[in-house]
């Protein structure tokens, strides 16, 4: 084989390999972003089983604790709630430690520290796991910043008008509810809506389709009335 031809083939194969390697690198952030996004978290099997009350005892405990936490934050400051929780945990562990020490002294046993298995357990975060989550979070933040720049700089007038309407509605929501109240309502809806939707899925989907069709029709009419310079291009 001609040496020049062989060299060209080697260079082209290396270029293809480098391209595949770079493409794989570019696909990793999006994969990690997808796996760490809130939507994928809610759609995970564990969370779906939890909010659909597959195990009523576990779902009830999680719902009760989360609601109690939010109600505590509504009544007290974050510092007070965190301090009381840590104080309660310390009271439990110290009491249990003293109790086991007394029992060992009375029975003259040498069981050792009651939390030895937990103390010896490695609770450190591996650097690879930390970097993975940091990269995923950074990708998510960059995408959000790009979307905010597109909306606030009015790249698309219709999308910016949608955001303006949503923000205007939020001003009324903020006048009635504060942040903690909204979180409490969201927590209740998170555990109440999925079972109801699962039971009446067909009827709810019909109403959702009607609302979606009405909204799309309204937005299409609004877009038709806009000047030609700011209309959304369907070919882009």
ZATI-422788 format. One record per residue (C-alpha): residue number from 1; chain; x negated, y negated, z negated. Coordinates in steps of 0.25 Angstrom, whole numbers, plus 5000, padded with zeros to 4 digits. Example, Ala and Ser with C-alpha at 12.3 -4.5 7.8 and 13.67 -1.06 7.14 Angstrom:
BEGIN
+-----+--------+------+------+------+
! num ! cadena !   c1 !   c2 !   c3 !
+-----+--------+------+------+------+
!   1 !      A ! 4951 ! 5018 ! 4969 !
!   2 !      A ! 4945 ! 5004 ! 4971 !
+-----+--------+------+------+------+
! end
This chain:
BEGIN
+-----+--------+------+------+------+
! num ! cadena !   c1 !   c2 !   c3 !
+-----+--------+------+------+------+
!   1 !      A ! 5000 ! 5000 ! 5000 !
!   2 !      A ! 4995 ! 4986 ! 5003 !
!   3 !      A ! 4989 ! 4979 ! 4990 !
!   4 !      A ! 4997 ! 4966 ! 4993 !
!   5 !      A ! 5010 ! 4974 ! 4994 !
!   6 !      A ! 5008 ! 4982 ! 4982 !
!   7 !      A ! 5004 ! 4969 ! 4974 !
!   8 !      A ! 5017 ! 4962 ! 4979 !
!   9 !      A ! 5025 ! 4974 ! 4975 !
!  10 !      A ! 5019 ! 4974 ! 4961 !
!  11 !      A ! 5022 ! 4959 ! 4959 !
!  12 !      A ! 5036 ! 4961 ! 4964 !
!  13 !      A ! 5038 ! 4972 ! 4954 !
!  14 !      A ! 5032 ! 4964 ! 4943 !
!  15 !      A ! 5041 ! 4952 ! 4946 !
!  16 !      A ! 5053 ! 4961 ! 4946 !
!  17 !      A ! 5049 ! 4967 ! 4932 !
!  18 !      A ! 5047 ! 4953 ! 4927 !
!  19 !      A ! 5060 ! 4948 ! 4932 !
!  20 !      A ! 5067 ! 4960 ! 4925 !
!  21 !      A ! 5059 ! 4957 ! 4912 !
!  22 !      A ! 5063 ! 4942 ! 4912 !
!  23 !      A ! 5078 ! 4946 ! 4916 !
!  24 !      A ! 5078 ! 4955 ! 4904 !
!  25 !      A ! 5072 ! 4944 ! 4895 !
!  26 !      A ! 5083 ! 4934 ! 4900 !
!  27 !      A ! 5094 ! 4944 ! 4897 !
!  28 !      A ! 5090 ! 4947 ! 4883 !
!  29 !      A ! 5094 ! 4933 ! 4877 !
!  30 !      A ! 5108 ! 4934 ! 4883 !
!  31 !      A ! 5109 ! 4949 ! 4878 !
!  32 !      A ! 5105 ! 4944 ! 4864 !
!  33 !      A ! 5114 ! 4932 ! 4865 !
!  34 !      A ! 5126 ! 4941 ! 4869 !
!  35 !      A ! 5123 ! 4951 ! 4858 !
!  36 !      A ! 5122 ! 4939 ! 4847 !
!  37 !      A ! 5134 ! 4931 ! 4852 !
!  38 !      A ! 5146 ! 4929 ! 4843 !
!  39 !      A ! 5155 ! 4935 ! 4853 !
!  40 !      A ! 5147 ! 4948 ! 4854 !
!  41 !      A ! 5146 ! 4948 ! 4839 !
!  42 !      A ! 5161 ! 4948 ! 4837 !
!  43 !      A ! 5163 ! 4959 ! 4848 !
!  44 !      A ! 5153 ! 4968 ! 4841 !
!  45 !      A ! 5159 ! 4981 ! 4837 !
!  46 !      A ! 5156 ! 4979 ! 4822 !
!  47 !      A ! 5163 ! 4965 ! 4822 !
!  48 !      A ! 5175 ! 4970 ! 4831 !
!  49 !      A ! 5177 ! 4981 ! 4821 !
!  50 !      A ! 5177 ! 4971 ! 4810 !
!  51 !      A ! 5186 ! 4961 ! 4815 !
!  52 !      A ! 5196 ! 4971 ! 4820 !
!  53 !      A ! 5197 ! 4978 ! 4806 !
!  54 !      A ! 5192 ! 4992 ! 4811 !
!  55 !      A ! 5187 ! 4994 ! 4796 !
!  56 !      A ! 5197 ! 4985 ! 4788 !
!  57 !      A ! 5189 ! 4986 ! 4775 !
!  58 !      A ! 5176 ! 4981 ! 4782 !
!  59 !      A ! 5184 ! 4970 ! 4790 !
!  60 !      A ! 5191 ! 4966 ! 4777 !
!  61 !      A ! 5178 ! 4965 ! 4769 !
!  62 !      A ! 5171 ! 4956 ! 4780 !
!  63 !      A ! 5184 ! 4948 ! 4782 !
!  64 !      A ! 5185 ! 4945 ! 4768 !
!  65 !      A ! 5171 ! 4942 ! 4765 !
!  66 !      A ! 5170 ! 4933 ! 4777 !
!  67 !      A ! 5183 ! 4925 ! 4773 !
!  68 !      A ! 5178 ! 4924 ! 4759 !
!  69 !      A ! 5165 ! 4918 ! 4763 !
!  70 !      A ! 5172 ! 4908 ! 4772 !
!  71 !      A ! 5182 ! 4904 ! 4761 !
!  72 !      A ! 5171 ! 4903 ! 4752 !
!  73 !      A ! 5164 ! 4893 ! 4761 !
!  74 !      A ! 5176 ! 4885 ! 4763 !
!  75 !      A ! 5177 ! 4883 ! 4748 !
!  76 !      A ! 5162 ! 4882 ! 4744 !
!  77 !      A ! 5150 ! 4877 ! 4751 !
!  78 !      A ! 5141 ! 4887 ! 4759 !
!  79 !      A ! 5130 ! 4886 ! 4748 !
!  80 !      A ! 5140 ! 4889 ! 4737 !
!  81 !      A ! 5145 ! 4901 ! 4745 !
!  82 !      A ! 5131 ! 4906 ! 4748 !
!  83 !      A ! 5126 ! 4904 ! 4734 !
!  84 !      A ! 5138 ! 4912 ! 4728 !
!  85 !      A ! 5137 ! 4923 ! 4738 !
!  86 !      A ! 5122 ! 4925 ! 4735 !
!  87 !      A ! 5125 ! 4923 ! 4720 !
!  88 !      A ! 5135 ! 4934 ! 4720 !
!  89 !      A ! 5126 ! 4943 ! 4728 !
!  90 !      A ! 5115 ! 4941 ! 4718 !
!  91 !      A ! 5124 ! 4944 ! 4706 !
!  92 !      A ! 5128 ! 4957 ! 4713 !
!  93 !      A ! 5114 ! 4961 ! 4715 !
!  94 !      A ! 5108 ! 4957 ! 4702 !
!  95 !      A ! 5119 ! 4964 ! 4694 !
!  96 !      A ! 5117 ! 4977 ! 4702 !
!  97 !      A ! 5102 ! 4976 ! 4700 !
!  98 !      A ! 5104 ! 4974 ! 4685 !
!  99 !      A ! 5115 ! 4985 ! 4684 !
! 100 !      A ! 5106 ! 4995 ! 4691 !
! 101 !      A ! 5094 ! 4991 ! 4682 !
! 102 !      A ! 5102 ! 4994 ! 4670 !
! 103 !      A ! 5107 ! 5007 ! 4675 !
! 104 !      A ! 5093 ! 5012 ! 4679 !
! 105 !      A ! 5088 ! 5008 ! 4665 !
! 106 !      A ! 5099 ! 5015 ! 4658 !
! 107 !      A ! 5098 ! 5028 ! 4667 !
! 108 !      A ! 5083 ! 5026 ! 4667 !
! 109 !      A ! 5083 ! 5028 ! 4682 !
! 110 !      A ! 5073 ! 5023 ! 4692 !
! 111 !      A ! 5081 ! 5019 ! 4704 !
! 112 !      A ! 5074 ! 5006 ! 4706 !
! 113 !      A ! 5080 ! 4994 ! 4712 !
! 114 !      A ! 5094 ! 4995 ! 4717 !
! 115 !      A ! 5092 ! 4987 ! 4729 !
! 116 !      A ! 5079 ! 4993 ! 4733 !
! 117 !      A ! 5084 ! 4999 ! 4746 !
! 118 !      A ! 5089 ! 4985 ! 4750 !
! 119 !      A ! 5076 ! 4978 ! 4745 !
! 120 !      A ! 5068 ! 4987 ! 4754 !
! 121 !      A ! 5076 ! 4985 ! 4766 !
! 122 !      A ! 5070 ! 4977 ! 4777 !
! 123 !      A ! 5079 ! 4964 ! 4779 !
! 124 !      A ! 5070 ! 4956 ! 4787 !
! 125 !      A ! 5074 ! 4952 ! 4801 !
! 126 !      A ! 5065 ! 4958 ! 4813 !
! 127 !      A ! 5059 ! 4947 ! 4821 !
! 128 !      A ! 5064 ! 4953 ! 4834 !
! 129 !      A ! 5079 ! 4953 ! 4828 !
! 130 !      A ! 5077 ! 4938 ! 4824 !
! 131 !      A ! 5071 ! 4934 ! 4837 !
! 132 !      A ! 5082 ! 4941 ! 4845 !
! 133 !      A ! 5093 ! 4934 ! 4837 !
! 134 !      A ! 5086 ! 4921 ! 4838 !
! 135 !      A ! 5085 ! 4923 ! 4853 !
! 136 !      A ! 5100 ! 4926 ! 4854 !
! 137 !      A ! 5104 ! 4914 ! 4846 !
! 138 !      A ! 5095 ! 4905 ! 4854 !
! 139 !      A ! 5101 ! 4910 ! 4867 !
! 140 !      A ! 5115 ! 4908 ! 4861 !
! 141 !      A ! 5111 ! 4894 ! 4856 !
! 142 !      A ! 5105 ! 4890 ! 4870 !
! 143 !      A ! 5118 ! 4895 ! 4877 !
! 144 !      A ! 5127 ! 4887 ! 4868 !
! 145 !      A ! 5118 ! 4874 ! 4870 !
! 146 !      A ! 5119 ! 4876 ! 4885 !
! 147 !      A ! 5134 ! 4877 ! 4884 !
! 148 !      A ! 5135 ! 4865 ! 4875 !
! 149 !      A ! 5126 ! 4857 ! 4884 !
! 150 !      A ! 5135 ! 4861 ! 4896 !
! 151 !      A ! 5148 ! 4857 ! 4889 !
! 152 !      A ! 5144 ! 4844 ! 4883 !
! 153 !      A ! 5137 ! 4839 ! 4895 !
! 154 !      A ! 5149 ! 4842 ! 4903 !
! 155 !      A ! 5143 ! 4852 ! 4913 !
! 156 !      A ! 5158 ! 4857 ! 4915 !
! 157 !      A ! 5169 ! 4847 ! 4912 !
! 158 !      A ! 5179 ! 4857 ! 4910 !
! 159 !      A ! 5171 ! 4865 ! 4899 !
! 160 !      A ! 5167 ! 4852 ! 4892 !
! 161 !      A ! 5182 ! 4848 ! 4892 !
! 162 !      A ! 5185 ! 4862 ! 4886 !
! 163 !      A ! 5174 ! 4859 ! 4875 !
! 164 !      A ! 5180 ! 4845 ! 4872 !
! 165 !      A ! 5194 ! 4851 ! 4870 !
! 166 !      A ! 5189 ! 4862 ! 4861 !
! 167 !      A ! 5181 ! 4852 ! 4853 !
! 168 !      A ! 5193 ! 4843 ! 4852 !
! 169 !      A ! 5202 ! 4855 ! 4847 !
! 170 !      A ! 5191 ! 4858 ! 4837 !
! 171 !      A ! 5192 ! 4844 ! 4831 !
! 172 !      A ! 5206 ! 4847 ! 4827 !
! 173 !      A ! 5202 ! 4861 ! 4821 !
! 174 !      A ! 5191 ! 4854 ! 4813 !
! 175 !      A ! 5201 ! 4844 ! 4808 !
! 176 !      A ! 5209 ! 4856 ! 4802 !
! 177 !      A ! 5198 ! 4866 ! 4799 !
! 178 !      A ! 5184 ! 4866 ! 4794 !
! 179 !      A ! 5173 ! 4876 ! 4798 !
! 180 !      A ! 5175 ! 4885 ! 4787 !
! 181 !      A ! 5190 ! 4886 ! 4789 !
! 182 !      A ! 5188 ! 4889 ! 4804 !
! 183 !      A ! 5178 ! 4900 ! 4800 !
! 184 !      A ! 5189 ! 4906 ! 4790 !
! 185 !      A ! 5199 ! 4906 ! 4801 !
! 186 !      A ! 5189 ! 4912 ! 4811 !
! 187 !      A ! 5186 ! 4923 ! 4801 !
! 188 !      A ! 5201 ! 4926 ! 4799 !
! 189 !      A ! 5204 ! 4926 ! 4814 !
! 190 !      A ! 5192 ! 4935 ! 4816 !
! 191 !      A ! 5197 ! 4946 ! 4808 !
! 192 !      A ! 5212 ! 4943 ! 4811 !
! 193 !      A ! 5213 ! 4941 ! 4826 !
! 194 !      A ! 5206 ! 4954 ! 4831 !
! 195 !      A ! 5215 ! 4964 ! 4825 !
! 196 !      A ! 5227 ! 4956 ! 4829 !
! 197 !      A ! 5221 ! 4954 ! 4844 !
! 198 !      A ! 5219 ! 4969 ! 4844 !
! 199 !      A ! 5233 ! 4972 ! 4840 !
! 200 !      A ! 5240 ! 4962 ! 4850 !
! 201 !      A ! 5229 ! 4961 ! 4861 !
! 202 !      A ! 5238 ! 4962 ! 4873 !
! 203 !      A ! 5247 ! 4951 ! 4868 !
! 204 !      A ! 5236 ! 4942 ! 4864 !
! 205 !      A ! 5228 ! 4944 ! 4877 !
! 206 !      A ! 5241 ! 4940 ! 4885 !
! 207 !      A ! 5242 ! 4926 ! 4877 !
! 208 !      A ! 5227 ! 4924 ! 4878 !
! 209 !      A ! 5228 ! 4926 ! 4894 !
! 210 !      A ! 5239 ! 4916 ! 4894 !
! 211 !      A ! 5231 ! 4906 ! 4886 !
! 212 !      A ! 5219 ! 4908 ! 4895 !
! 213 !      A ! 5226 ! 4907 ! 4908 !
! 214 !      A ! 5233 ! 4894 ! 4903 !
! 215 !      A ! 5219 ! 4888 ! 4899 !
! 216 !      A ! 5213 ! 4892 ! 4912 !
! 217 !      A ! 5224 ! 4885 ! 4920 !
! 218 !      A ! 5223 ! 4873 ! 4912 !
! 219 !      A ! 5208 ! 4872 ! 4913 !
! 220 !      A ! 5209 ! 4874 ! 4928 !
! 221 !      A ! 5220 ! 4863 ! 4930 !
! 222 !      A ! 5210 ! 4854 ! 4922 !
! 223 !      A ! 5199 ! 4857 ! 4930 !
! 224 !      A ! 5206 ! 4854 ! 4943 !
! 225 !      A ! 5209 ! 4840 ! 4938 !
! 226 !      A ! 5195 ! 4837 ! 4935 !
! 227 !      A ! 5187 ! 4829 ! 4946 !
! 228 !      A ! 5179 ! 4838 ! 4956 !
! 229 !      A ! 5166 ! 4834 ! 4951 !
! 230 !      A ! 5168 ! 4840 ! 4937 !
! 231 !      A ! 5176 ! 4852 ! 4941 !
! 232 !      A ! 5170 ! 4866 ! 4938 !
! 233 !      A ! 5164 ! 4872 ! 4950 !
! 234 !      A ! 5169 ! 4887 ! 4951 !
! 235 !      A ! 5157 ! 4891 ! 4960 !
! 236 !      A ! 5147 ! 4888 ! 4949 !
+-----+--------+------+------+------+
! end
